[in-house]
């Protein structure tokens, strides 16, 4: 009887079709615009006149993603990305340092075009954004500011086979994130010397990421 049950269970499992899962990890560069932060640093005279921040700066981004194939040409998934950047300037009052990181979980969905040894994905998603900024202003100790927002992602991604299950990946992103105004105990990021405050981290970015995709 036990052998009969075991055989039936084996036959049942062998006829179940499990969805295809793909796992991706990557690192890249974002060309990033945060107008409020740029104005804050330039207008506070933190950045010297000959080294003013431009409209766009670069930031490093790390990302990992898991996708499930729901149909022949459709995938859904979730991505966790982390963007990091820093600014350091010597001033007459002492060194100025600002570092910030944005944690970006995003629900994604894609339209897929597949061929022998390659695939392309086109889509995007939405998600919550968690911003953490640390400012060391002249001789003061670092102060941490935090905010929560949301963001929108548009993406095109290509994978080319390195082996039967491993693919080289290149991904291009367009992001628009409403990261909000980071605060510490209700007080916004501020420069008391220049009387400038309420700096938001709302951003627009173009990104390129290289990585590896593993298909289960």
Buried (B, 14 or more C-beta within 10 A) or exposed (E): EEEEEEEEEEEEEEEEEEEEBBBBBBEBBBEBBBEBBBEBBBEBBBBEEEEEBEEBBEBEBBBBBBBBBEEEEEBBBBBBBBBEBEBEBEBEEEEBBBBBBBBBBBBBBBEBEEEEEEBBBEBBBEBEBBBBBBBBBBEEEEBEBEBEBBBBBEBBBBBBBEEEEEBBBBBBBBBEBBBBBBBBEEEBBBBEEEEBEEBBBBBBBBBBBEBBBBBE
